[in-house]
Amino acid sequence: MKEFDYIIIGGGCAGLSLAYELETHNKLKNKTLAIIEPRLEYKRDKTWSFWKTTSHNFEDCVKKSWDNFSINIPNKTKFLECNKLPYQSIDSGLFYKKINTILKQNPNIKFYKNINEVSLNNSLVFNSVPSIESNENQLWQHFKGIEIETTKDVFDEKIMNLMDFDCQQYESVHFFYTLPFSKNKAMVETTWLSKMNNDLEVDYDQQLKNYIENHLNIKNYKINYKENGAIPLFYPSNINGEKKINIGTAGHMTRLSTGYTFLNIQEHSRFIRENIDNIDKIRRYEIKKKYQFLDKIFLRVLNNHANQMPNIFFKMFDNSPETVIKFLSNKSNIFQDLLIILKTAKKWLFIKALLK
Ligand SMILES: Cc1cc2nc3c(=O)[nH]c(=O)nc-3n(C[C@H](O)[C@H](O)[C@H](O)COP(=O)(O)OP(=O)(O)OC[C@H]3O[C@@H](n4cnc5c(N)ncnc54)[C@H](O)[C@@H]3O)c2cc1C
Protein backbone atom coordinates (compact mmCIF):
# COMPACT_ATOMS: atom_id res chain seq x y z
CA MET A 1 0.00 0.00 0.00
CA LYS A 2 1.20 3.50 -0.76
CA GLU A 3 2.99 5.42 1.98
CA PHE A 4 3.00 9.19 2.46
CA ASP A 5 4.93 11.68 4.60
CA TYR A 6 1.66 13.26 5.73
CA ILE A 7 -1.92 12.01 5.79
CA ILE A 8 -4.89 14.28 6.46
CA ILE A 9 -8.03 12.40 7.46
CA GLY A 10 -11.07 14.47 6.53
CA GLY A 11 -10.92 17.08 3.78
CA GLY A 12 -13.31 19.53 5.42
CA CYS A 13 -12.55 22.92 6.90
CA ALA A 14 -9.56 21.93 9.04
CA GLY A 15 -8.07 19.33 6.66
CA LEU A 16 -8.21 21.61 3.63
CA SER A 17 -7.07 24.70 5.59
CA LEU A 18 -4.00 22.79 6.71
CA ALA A 19 -3.25 21.38 3.26
CA TYR A 20 -3.60 24.88 1.76
CA GLU A 21 -1.31 26.40 4.40
CA LEU A 22 1.35 23.73 3.77
CA GLU A 23 1.06 23.94 -0.01
CA THR A 24 1.19 27.75 -0.23
CA HIS A 25 4.29 27.84 2.01
CA ASN A 26 6.17 25.32 -0.13
CA LYS A 27 6.07 22.60 2.52
CA LEU A 28 4.86 19.99 0.02
CA LYS A 29 7.55 20.41 -2.63
CA ASN A 30 9.59 17.47 -1.37
CA LYS A 31 6.97 15.77 0.77
CA THR A 32 3.94 13.67 -0.11
CA LEU A 33 0.44 14.17 1.26
CA ALA A 34 -2.69 12.02 1.09
CA ILE A 35 -6.08 13.56 1.87
CA ILE A 36 -8.79 11.08 2.84
CA GLU A 37 -12.26 12.46 2.18
CA PRO A 38 -15.36 10.33 1.48
CA ARG A 39 -17.60 13.03 0.01
CA LEU A 40 -18.30 12.62 -3.71
CA GLU A 41 -18.41 16.31 -4.52
CA TYR A 42 -17.73 19.59 -2.82
CA LYS A 43 -20.53 22.10 -2.71
CA ARG A 44 -21.50 24.95 -0.43
CA ASP A 45 -22.65 23.37 2.85
CA LYS A 46 -21.71 25.87 5.54
CA THR A 47 -21.40 29.58 6.16
CA TRP A 48 -18.49 30.23 8.50
CA SER A 49 -18.85 33.49 10.40
CA PHE A 50 -16.53 35.12 12.90
CA TRP A 51 -15.07 38.43 14.01
CA LYS A 52 -11.90 39.07 12.12
CA THR A 53 -9.46 39.25 15.01
CA THR A 54 -6.54 37.83 12.98
CA SER A 55 -5.66 37.68 9.32
CA HIS A 56 -6.57 34.54 7.36
CA ASN A 57 -6.04 33.07 3.90
CA PHE A 58 -9.63 33.37 2.70
CA GLU A 59 -10.47 37.08 2.27
CA ASP A 60 -11.48 36.27 -1.31
CA CYS A 61 -14.09 33.79 -0.01
CA VAL A 62 -15.73 36.36 2.28
CA LYS A 63 -19.34 36.73 1.22
CA LYS A 64 -19.92 39.79 3.34
CA SER A 65 -18.28 41.79 6.13
CA TRP A 66 -20.17 43.99 8.63
CA ASP A 67 -19.04 46.91 10.80
CA ASN A 68 -22.29 47.03 12.76
CA PHE A 69 -24.44 44.52 14.57
CA SER A 70 -27.41 44.26 16.90
CA ILE A 71 -28.53 41.95 19.68
CA ASN A 72 -32.08 41.61 21.05
CA ILE A 73 -34.01 40.32 24.01
CA PRO A 74 -37.79 40.90 24.21
CA ASN A 75 -38.45 44.68 24.07
CA LYS A 76 -34.79 45.65 24.10
CA THR A 77 -32.22 46.04 21.32
CA LYS A 78 -28.59 47.09 21.38
CA PHE A 79 -26.97 48.51 18.24
CA LEU A 80 -23.21 48.12 18.30
CA GLU A 81 -20.18 48.92 16.16
CA CYS A 82 -17.34 46.57 15.27
CA ASN A 83 -15.47 48.46 12.55
CA LYS A 84 -12.04 47.62 14.03
CA LEU A 85 -12.90 43.90 14.19
CA PRO A 86 -15.50 43.35 11.47
CA TYR A 87 -17.78 40.33 11.42
CA GLN A 88 -17.18 38.20 8.33
CA SER A 89 -19.05 35.34 6.66
CA ILE A 90 -17.22 32.88 4.44
CA ASP A 91 -18.96 30.95 1.69
CA SER A 92 -17.75 27.35 2.04
CA GLY A 93 -18.39 26.73 -1.68
CA LEU A 94 -15.81 29.38 -2.62
CA PHE A 95 -13.44 28.07 0.07
CA TYR A 96 -13.54 24.45 -1.21
CA LYS A 97 -13.10 25.57 -4.81
CA LYS A 98 -10.17 27.87 -4.08
CA ILE A 99 -8.28 25.25 -2.08
CA ASN A 100 -8.97 22.24 -4.30
CA THR A 101 -7.91 24.18 -7.42
CA ILE A 102 -4.51 24.86 -5.83
CA LEU A 103 -4.02 21.39 -4.31
CA LYS A 104 -4.79 19.57 -7.56
CA GLN A 105 -1.80 21.25 -9.23
CA ASN A 106 0.70 19.49 -6.98
CA PRO A 107 1.37 15.86 -8.03
CA ASN A 108 2.68 15.14 -4.50
CA ILE A 109 -0.88 15.50 -3.18
CA LYS A 110 -3.24 12.56 -3.68
CA PHE A 111 -6.91 12.22 -2.78
CA TYR A 112 -8.54 9.02 -1.50
CA LYS A 113 -12.05 8.18 -0.39
CA ASN A 114 -11.14 5.62 2.25
CA ILE A 115 -8.40 5.31 4.85
CA ASN A 116 -7.92 1.63 3.92
CA GLU A 117 -6.41 2.74 0.62
CA VAL A 118 -3.23 4.07 2.23
CA SER A 119 -0.67 2.85 4.74
CA LEU A 120 -0.56 4.81 7.98
CA ASN A 121 2.62 3.13 9.20
CA ASN A 122 5.28 5.74 8.54
CA SER A 123 3.18 8.88 8.18
CA LEU A 124 2.46 11.87 10.31
CA VAL A 125 -1.34 11.81 10.54
CA PHE A 126 -3.58 14.86 10.95
CA ASN A 127 -7.04 13.69 11.89
CA SER A 128 -10.19 15.81 11.64
CA VAL A 129 -12.81 13.12 12.20
CA PRO A 130 -14.23 13.62 15.69
CA SER A 131 -14.82 10.67 17.94
CA ILE A 132 -18.09 11.24 19.76
CA GLU A 133 -19.06 8.40 22.04
CA SER A 134 -22.53 9.41 23.17
CA ASN A 135 -24.87 12.31 22.53
CA GLU A 136 -26.67 11.95 25.78
CA ASN A 137 -26.24 14.59 28.41
CA GLN A 138 -24.01 16.67 26.21
CA LEU A 139 -24.71 20.20 25.07
CA TRP A 140 -24.81 20.98 21.36
CA GLN A 141 -25.27 24.09 19.33
CA HIS A 142 -27.71 22.84 16.73
CA PHE A 143 -29.28 24.89 14.01
CA LYS A 144 -30.74 25.33 10.57
CA GLY A 145 -30.27 28.31 8.31
CA ILE A 146 -31.81 29.37 5.02
CA GLU A 147 -30.67 31.99 2.59
CA ILE A 148 -33.72 33.84 1.37
CA GLU A 149 -34.24 36.23 -1.51
CA THR A 150 -37.07 38.74 -1.25
CA THR A 151 -38.97 40.45 -4.03
CA LYS A 152 -38.54 43.88 -2.41
CA ASP A 153 -35.53 45.48 -0.71
CA VAL A 154 -36.22 44.78 2.96
CA PHE A 155 -32.85 44.33 4.69
CA ASP A 156 -30.41 46.89 5.97
CA GLU A 157 -27.31 45.16 4.65
CA LYS A 158 -25.01 47.30 6.80
CA ILE A 159 -26.06 45.72 10.09
CA MET A 160 -26.25 42.06 10.99
CA ASN A 161 -28.31 40.67 13.83
CA LEU A 162 -26.05 38.52 16.00
CA MET A 163 -28.68 37.12 18.35
CA ASP A 164 -32.40 37.66 18.62
CA PHE A 165 -33.70 36.04 21.80
CA ASP A 166 -37.23 37.35 21.29
CA CYS A 167 -38.57 33.83 20.68
CA GLN A 168 -39.72 30.67 22.49
CA GLN A 169 -36.98 29.17 24.66
CA TYR A 170 -38.58 25.86 25.82
CA GLU A 171 -36.18 25.53 28.76
CA SER A 172 -33.21 25.68 26.39
CA VAL A 173 -31.34 28.61 24.92
CA HIS A 174 -32.77 29.62 21.58
CA PHE A 175 -32.09 32.53 19.28
CA PHE A 176 -32.33 33.52 15.64
CA TYR A 177 -29.72 35.42 13.72
CA THR A 178 -29.86 37.25 10.42
CA LEU A 179 -26.95 37.95 8.11
CA PRO A 180 -28.10 40.40 5.41
CA PHE A 181 -25.87 39.85 2.39
CA SER A 182 -27.67 42.55 0.39
CA LYS A 183 -30.92 44.53 0.54
CA ASN A 184 -32.88 41.50 -0.70
CA LYS A 185 -30.80 38.48 0.37
CA ALA A 186 -30.11 37.24 3.87
CA MET A 187 -29.22 34.13 5.79
CA VAL A 188 -31.67 33.52 8.63
CA GLU A 189 -30.78 30.85 11.18
CA THR A 190 -32.54 29.27 14.12
CA THR A 191 -30.05 28.17 16.78
CA TRP A 192 -30.43 26.11 19.94
CA LEU A 193 -27.97 25.46 22.74
CA SER A 194 -29.31 22.31 24.33
CA LYS A 195 -28.99 18.57 24.76
CA MET A 196 -31.13 17.93 21.64
CA ASN A 197 -33.59 16.00 23.74
CA ASN A 198 -36.74 17.88 22.86
CA ASP A 199 -38.67 17.37 19.61
CA LEU A 200 -39.85 20.98 19.71
CA GLU A 201 -36.30 22.03 19.14
CA VAL A 202 -35.87 20.36 15.79
CA ASP A 203 -38.93 21.75 14.09
CA TYR A 204 -36.54 24.08 12.32
CA ASP A 205 -38.45 24.71 9.09
CA GLN A 206 -41.59 25.87 10.87
CA GLN A 207 -39.56 28.03 13.25
CA LEU A 208 -37.84 29.77 10.36
CA LYS A 209 -41.10 30.28 8.46
CA ASN A 210 -42.81 31.81 11.51
CA TYR A 211 -39.87 34.02 12.29
CA ILE A 212 -39.48 35.32 8.74
CA GLU A 213 -43.20 35.88 8.16
CA ASN A 214 -44.34 37.08 11.57
CA HIS A 215 -41.25 38.60 13.14
CA LEU A 216 -39.33 40.01 10.20
CA ASN A 217 -42.68 40.62 8.43
CA ILE A 218 -41.47 39.23 5.12
CA LYS A 219 -44.17 37.40 3.15
CA ASN A 220 -42.74 37.20 -0.35
CA TYR A 221 -39.48 35.36 -0.55
CA LYS A 222 -37.83 32.31 -2.02
CA ILE A 223 -35.26 30.01 -0.45
CA ASN A 224 -31.95 29.83 -2.34
CA TYR A 225 -29.90 27.68 0.01
CA LYS A 226 -30.21 25.66 3.22
CA GLU A 227 -27.69 24.47 5.78
CA ASN A 228 -28.03 22.67 9.04
CA GLY A 229 -25.76 20.99 11.53
CA ALA A 230 -24.67 20.67 15.10
CA ILE A 231 -21.51 21.76 16.86
CA PRO A 232 -20.55 19.77 19.98
CA LEU A 233 -20.16 22.08 22.98
CA PHE A 234 -17.87 19.51 24.54
CA TYR A 235 -14.56 18.11 23.45
CA PRO A 236 -14.64 14.95 21.30
CA SER A 237 -12.58 12.18 22.84
CA ASN A 238 -9.86 12.01 20.14
CA ILE A 239 -6.42 11.59 21.68
CA ASN A 240 -3.25 12.94 20.10
CA GLY A 241 -0.50 10.38 19.59
CA GLU A 242 3.18 10.53 18.81
CA LYS A 243 2.47 10.46 15.08
CA LYS A 244 -1.15 11.62 15.21
CA ILE A 245 -2.36 15.18 15.66
CA ASN A 246 -6.06 15.99 15.83
CA ILE A 247 -7.22 19.11 14.06
CA GLY A 248 -10.51 21.04 13.70
CA THR A 249 -13.44 20.00 15.87
CA ALA A 250 -11.62 16.73 16.63
CA GLY A 251 -8.59 18.78 17.71
CA HIS A 252 -10.67 20.81 20.21
CA MET A 253 -10.55 24.01 18.16
CA THR A 254 -14.13 24.99 19.08
CA ARG A 255 -14.75 27.70 21.67
CA LEU A 256 -17.26 25.82 23.78
CA SER A 257 -19.19 28.90 24.88
CA THR A 258 -19.85 30.08 21.33
CA GLY A 259 -19.21 27.31 18.80
CA TYR A 260 -16.73 29.57 16.96
CA THR A 261 -14.11 27.32 15.37
CA PHE A 262 -13.10 28.70 11.97
CA LEU A 263 -10.41 31.18 13.00
CA ASN A 264 -8.98 28.77 15.60
CA ILE A 265 -8.58 26.24 12.79
CA GLN A 266 -6.68 28.84 10.76
CA GLU A 267 -4.36 29.65 13.67
CA HIS A 268 -3.77 25.94 14.32
CA SER A 269 -2.94 25.38 10.63
CA ARG A 270 -0.42 28.24 10.75
CA PHE A 271 1.15 26.80 13.90
CA ILE A 272 1.51 23.35 12.31
CA ARG A 273 3.01 24.80 9.13
CA GLU A 274 5.52 26.90 11.09
CA ASN A 275 6.60 23.88 13.13
CA ILE A 276 6.06 21.09 10.62
CA ASP A 277 9.61 19.77 10.79
CA ASN A 278 9.40 18.93 14.50
CA ILE A 279 5.64 19.13 15.11
CA ASP A 280 5.51 15.63 16.61
CA LYS A 281 8.05 16.61 19.28
CA ILE A 282 6.77 19.97 20.51
CA ARG A 283 3.92 20.92 22.83
CA ARG A 284 0.55 20.61 21.12
CA TYR A 285 -1.40 23.73 20.17
CA GLU A 286 -4.57 24.39 22.15
CA ILE A 287 -7.05 27.12 22.96
CA LYS A 288 -5.64 28.91 26.00
CA LYS A 289 -6.44 27.19 29.29
CA LYS A 290 -8.13 30.29 30.73
CA TYR A 291 -10.79 30.15 28.00
CA GLN A 292 -11.25 26.41 28.51
CA PHE A 293 -11.79 27.09 32.21
CA LEU A 294 -14.14 30.08 31.73
CA ASP A 295 -16.14 28.24 29.07
CA LYS A 296 -16.60 25.29 31.42
CA ILE A 297 -18.11 27.58 34.05
CA PHE A 298 -20.21 29.33 31.43
CA LEU A 299 -21.62 25.98 30.23
CA ARG A 300 -22.41 24.94 33.79
CA VAL A 301 -24.48 28.09 34.17
CA LEU A 302 -26.13 27.42 30.82
CA ASN A 303 -26.91 23.86 31.85
CA ASN A 304 -28.51 24.82 35.13
CA HIS A 305 -30.02 28.22 34.36
CA ALA A 306 -30.84 28.23 30.65
CA ASN A 307 -33.61 30.81 31.20
CA GLN A 308 -31.04 33.38 32.38
CA MET A 309 -28.85 33.13 29.29
CA PRO A 310 -30.57 35.68 27.02
CA ASN A 311 -30.08 38.35 29.69
CA ILE A 312 -26.52 37.23 30.35
CA PHE A 313 -25.58 37.48 26.66
CA PHE A 314 -27.37 40.83 26.38
CA LYS A 315 -25.73 42.24 29.49
CA MET A 316 -22.30 41.06 28.36
CA PHE A 317 -22.56 43.70 25.63
CA ASP A 318 -22.71 46.47 28.27
CA ASN A 319 -18.97 46.20 27.85
CA SER A 320 -17.42 47.80 24.79
CA PRO A 321 -18.01 45.58 21.74
CA GLU A 322 -14.25 45.35 21.26
CA THR A 323 -13.81 43.86 24.74
CA VAL A 324 -16.57 41.29 24.21
CA ILE A 325 -15.40 40.39 20.71
CA LYS A 326 -11.83 39.85 21.90
CA PHE A 327 -13.09 37.73 24.78
CA LEU A 328 -15.27 35.60 22.50
CA SER A 329 -12.41 35.24 20.00
CA ASN A 330 -9.73 34.21 22.56
CA LYS A 331 -7.87 37.49 22.18
CA SER A 332 -8.69 39.27 25.45
CA ASN A 333 -6.20 40.36 28.08
CA ILE A 334 -6.74 39.81 31.79
CA PHE A 335 -8.25 43.30 32.15
CA GLN A 336 -10.86 42.56 29.50
CA ASP A 337 -11.60 39.17 31.08
CA LEU A 338 -12.24 40.85 34.41
CA LEU A 339 -14.50 43.47 32.84
CA ILE A 340 -16.58 40.72 31.22
CA ILE A 341 -16.87 38.77 34.45
CA LEU A 342 -17.64 41.81 36.63
CA LYS A 343 -20.13 43.42 34.29
CA THR A 344 -22.01 40.27 33.35
CA ALA A 345 -25.36 40.02 35.07
CA LYS A 346 -25.96 37.34 37.71
CA LYS A 347 -22.37 37.14 38.92
CA TRP A 348 -23.51 34.89 41.75
CA LEU A 349 -24.60 32.23 39.24
CA PHE A 350 -21.06 32.10 37.92
CA ILE A 351 -19.59 32.02 41.42
CA LYS A 352 -21.91 29.13 42.35
CA ALA A 353 -20.95 27.27 39.15
CA LEU A 354 -17.27 27.89 39.90
CA LEU A 355 -17.60 26.39 43.38
CA LYS A 356 -19.38 23.25 42.17
C1 LIG B 1 -23.56 23.95 9.59
C2 LIG B 1 -22.40 24.46 10.41
C3 LIG B 1 -22.12 25.84 10.44
C4 LIG B 1 -21.03 26.31 11.20
N1 LIG B 1 -20.81 27.66 11.27
C5 LIG B 1 -19.73 28.13 11.92
C6 LIG B 1 -19.46 29.52 11.96
O1 LIG B 1 -20.27 30.32 11.50
N2 LIG B 1 -18.33 29.95 12.56
C7 LIG B 1 -17.43 29.08 13.13
O2 LIG B 1 -16.38 29.52 13.62
N3 LIG B 1 -17.70 27.75 13.15
C8 LIG B 1 -18.82 27.26 12.58
N4 LIG B 1 -19.07 25.92 12.56
C9 LIG B 1 -18.17 25.05 13.34
C10 LIG B 1 -16.91 24.64 12.55
O3 LIG B 1 -16.24 25.77 12.05
C11 LIG B 1 -17.24 23.72 11.42
O4 LIG B 1 -17.89 22.59 11.89
C12 LIG B 1 -16.00 23.29 10.65
O5 LIG B 1 -16.45 22.73 9.44
C13 LIG B 1 -15.15 22.31 11.43
O6 LIG B 1 -14.11 21.85 10.61
P1 LIG B 1 -13.60 20.35 10.68
O7 LIG B 1 -12.60 20.20 9.63
O8 LIG B 1 -13.26 20.02 12.08
O9 LIG B 1 -14.89 19.48 10.34
P2 LIG B 1 -15.57 19.32 8.89
O10 LIG B 1 -15.49 20.59 8.14
O11 LIG B 1 -16.89 18.71 9.15
O12 LIG B 1 -14.61 18.27 8.17
C14 LIG B 1 -14.55 16.92 8.53
C15 LIG B 1 -14.42 16.14 7.22
O13 LIG B 1 -14.23 14.77 7.53
C16 LIG B 1 -14.92 14.00 6.57
N5 LIG B 1 -15.12 12.66 7.12
C17 LIG B 1 -16.16 12.20 7.85
N6 LIG B 1 -15.97 10.90 8.18
C18 LIG B 1 -14.78 10.55 7.65
C19 LIG B 1 -14.01 9.36 7.68
N7 LIG B 1 -14.44 8.26 8.31
N8 LIG B 1 -12.81 9.33 7.04
C20 LIG B 1 -12.35 10.43 6.40
N9 LIG B 1 -13.05 11.60 6.37
C21 LIG B 1 -14.23 11.67 6.98
C22 LIG B 1 -16.19 14.76 6.31
O14 LIG B 1 -16.77 14.44 5.06
C23 LIG B 1 -15.67 16.22 6.35
O15 LIG B 1 -15.32 16.70 5.07
C24 LIG B 1 -20.18 25.41 11.88
C25 LIG B 1 -20.50 24.06 11.88
C26 LIG B 1 -21.60 23.59 11.17
C27 LIG B 1 -21.91 22.11 11.23
The ligand as a MOL file (V3000), in Angstrom:
LIG
                    3D

  0  0  0     0  0            999 V3000
M  V30 BEGIN CTAB
M  V30 COUNTS 53 58 0 0 0
M  V30 BEGIN ATOM
M  V30 1 C -23.5630 23.9480 9.5880 0
M  V30 2 C -22.3980 24.4590 10.4060 0
M  V30 3 C -22.1180 25.8380 10.4430 0
M  V30 4 C -21.0350 26.3080 11.1960 0
M  V30 5 N -20.8150 27.6620 11.2650 0
M  V30 6 C -19.7270 28.1310 11.9210 0
M  V30 7 C -19.4630 29.5240 11.9640 0
M  V30 8 O -20.2680 30.3230 11.4990 0
M  V30 9 N -18.3310 29.9470 12.5630 0
M  V30 10 C -17.4310 29.0800 13.1260 0
M  V30 11 O -16.3770 29.5180 13.6170 0
M  V30 12 N -17.6960 27.7520 13.1520 0
M  V30 13 C -18.8190 27.2640 12.5770 0
M  V30 14 N -19.0720 25.9190 12.5630 0
M  V30 15 C -18.1690 25.0520 13.3390 0
M  V30 16 C -16.9080 24.6370 12.5540 0
M  V30 17 O -16.2430 25.7710 12.0460 0
M  V30 18 C -17.2360 23.7250 11.4220 0
M  V30 19 O -17.8850 22.5890 11.8880 0
M  V30 20 C -16.0010 23.2940 10.6460 0
M  V30 21 O -16.4500 22.7280 9.4410 0
M  V30 22 C -15.1470 22.3070 11.4260 0
M  V30 23 O -14.1100 21.8530 10.6150 0
M  V30 24 P -13.6020 20.3490 10.6840 0
M  V30 25 O -12.5970 20.2040 9.6260 0
M  V30 26 O -13.2650 20.0160 12.0780 0
M  V30 27 O -14.8900 19.4790 10.3360 0
M  V30 28 P -15.5670 19.3170 8.8930 0
M  V30 29 O -15.4940 20.5930 8.1420 0
M  V30 30 O -16.8940 18.7120 9.1530 0
M  V30 31 O -14.6130 18.2710 8.1720 0
M  V30 32 C -14.5510 16.9230 8.5280 0
M  V30 33 C -14.4240 16.1390 7.2240 0
M  V30 34 O -14.2310 14.7650 7.5310 0
M  V30 35 C -14.9220 14.0020 6.5690 0
M  V30 36 N -15.1210 12.6640 7.1240 0
M  V30 37 C -16.1640 12.1990 7.8530 0
M  V30 38 N -15.9690 10.9010 8.1840 0
M  V30 39 C -14.7810 10.5460 7.6520 0
M  V30 40 C -14.0120 9.3560 7.6750 0
M  V30 41 N -14.4410 8.2600 8.3060 0
M  V30 42 N -12.8070 9.3320 7.0370 0
M  V30 43 C -12.3520 10.4300 6.3990 0
M  V30 44 N -13.0520 11.6030 6.3680 0
M  V30 45 C -14.2280 11.6690 6.9840 0
M  V30 46 C -16.1950 14.7630 6.3080 0
M  V30 47 O -16.7710 14.4360 5.0580 0
M  V30 48 C -15.6700 16.2180 6.3510 0
M  V30 49 O -15.3240 16.6980 5.0730 0
M  V30 50 C -20.1790 25.4140 11.8790 0
M  V30 51 C -20.4980 24.0550 11.8760 0
M  V30 52 C -21.5960 23.5880 11.1690 0
M  V30 53 C -21.9120 22.1120 11.2260 0
M  V30 END ATOM
M  V30 BEGIN BOND
M  V30 1 1 1 2
M  V30 2 1 2 3
M  V30 3 2 2 52
M  V30 4 2 3 4
M  V30 5 1 4 5
M  V30 6 1 4 50
M  V30 7 2 5 6
M  V30 8 1 6 7
M  V30 9 1 6 13
M  V30 10 2 7 8
M  V30 11 1 7 9
M  V30 12 1 9 10
M  V30 13 2 10 11
M  V30 14 1 10 12
M  V30 15 2 12 13
M  V30 16 1 13 14
M  V30 17 1 14 15
M  V30 18 1 14 50
M  V30 19 1 15 16
M  V30 20 1 16 17
M  V30 21 1 16 18
M  V30 22 1 18 19
M  V30 23 1 18 20
M  V30 24 1 20 21
M  V30 25 1 20 22
M  V30 26 1 22 23
M  V30 27 1 23 24
M  V30 28 2 24 25
M  V30 29 1 24 26
M  V30 30 1 24 27
M  V30 31 1 27 28
M  V30 32 2 28 29
M  V30 33 1 28 30
M  V30 34 1 28 31
M  V30 35 1 31 32
M  V30 36 1 32 33
M  V30 37 1 33 34
M  V30 38 1 33 48
M  V30 39 1 34 35
M  V30 40 1 35 36
M  V30 41 1 35 46
M  V30 42 1 36 37
M  V30 43 1 36 45
M  V30 44 2 37 38
M  V30 45 1 38 39
M  V30 46 1 39 40
M  V30 47 2 39 45
M  V30 48 1 40 41
M  V30 49 2 40 42
M  V30 50 1 42 43
M  V30 51 2 43 44
M  V30 52 1 44 45
M  V30 53 1 46 47
M  V30 54 1 46 48
M  V30 55 1 48 49
M  V30 56 2 50 51
M  V30 57 1 51 52
M  V30 58 1 52 53
M  V30 END BOND
M  V30 END CTAB
M  END
